[in-house]
Amino acid sequence: MTVSIAHSGAADSPAGDKPVEGASRDGVPSGPSSAADDGFWVEPGAADDADASPAVPEPDLAEPDLAEADVPEADVPETVARDAREFGVYARTGGWAFALKVARSVRPGGQSAEDTPKVSAKRFAELAGCSPERVMRYYKAWDKAADDGLVPHFEILVPGQEIQLPDSDVWHSYYAARSSAASERGTAIAAAAEAEGIRPTKALEVAENPTALRAAILADPATARAARTALLDRLREDPDLQTELARDIARTDELKKAVATEARTADRVGYVRQIVENGQVKTPAGQTIEAPAPLRAAAERHLSLIDELDDGEEAGPWASEAYDSVKELVAQAVEADPDLRLKERRTKFYSSLQRATKVFEELTFDDAEELDNLYEDDMLQRLEELQEAVSTCIAALRKAAPATVRS
């Protein structure tokens, strides 16, 4: 962007046909005038420093009264005209109008006081009645814009000089209203805010006041929902936060019950969705079969009802109804097919046998020398009953086995 530079004069003033007053030849205000008369300011709308002044109001965009609009400036008190001109500058340029005051009056680092009429940032802040940190934020914003060729560098500017300023919309791309924005944490917050389409200063203000964030979450359901969504997004890439949240849930009975309920609901919905998407279903015994057409149609009908639920609606009852209905249809499909019914019984029997074997294998007699202390009559009785049941089962299986196996 090409920046045109002009010295202070009637034709070059950005707000009217008279130059902005308030600066002396050495770049500092003269006389015991107010901050507005001096050309110095306290940042409008800022709330991060104790010396902040009330925000400058937005310009009234209504049509002016024609009778007053035609009044020559000569008929208006100079103090009113000056306020109007400076208000117009800020309305068009935003913070650039104040950054210019810093850029043309504060000497760059490394430049001695003898080489320029400009003053230090500390001295400028004293004259303005604000903190040096705030002055330096405007200084740094101008410096960044100068590096981008948007405005002239400090060395070119002289006290009282007026130039064409960038639009106000560009200001917040360079200005960090809080010192925390300069930190690594602040930079990350500012970047996230820009990605969400909001001003970084808003996000930084929230980050600097967690108590206010907590109060908003506790008091406002909409804020709580926004916080929940943000936490879920962060959990995907923050293993430490995942662990902390899981630990908090495990230690809270109400949350454990809620998680268990939602997990059961999710499993049931997943069972129905598997039928719709893959055309397969698991039987009660655990074998996977192709889902008959009526079963798939019923699953699709139930799933469409669940997917149409609003975010605030409880999915549990719908999931239970869908699961029970589909399971009943699966059982009917198994009973209607003799071959499938036989496979189901065989699968169920073998699964039970595997579980029983695993449980019995877990019994150990490594501590046989201590059986005198462990012995109970009930132990022996139950083992004898188990031996008898196993013997009966073996005999039945041998009887059912083919002749080649029995021999």
Order of alpha helices (4+ residues) and beta strands (2+ residues): beta-alpha-alpha-alpha-alpha-alpha-alpha-beta-alpha-alpha-alpha-alpha-alpha-alpha-beta-beta-alpha-alpha-alpha-alpha-alpha-alpha
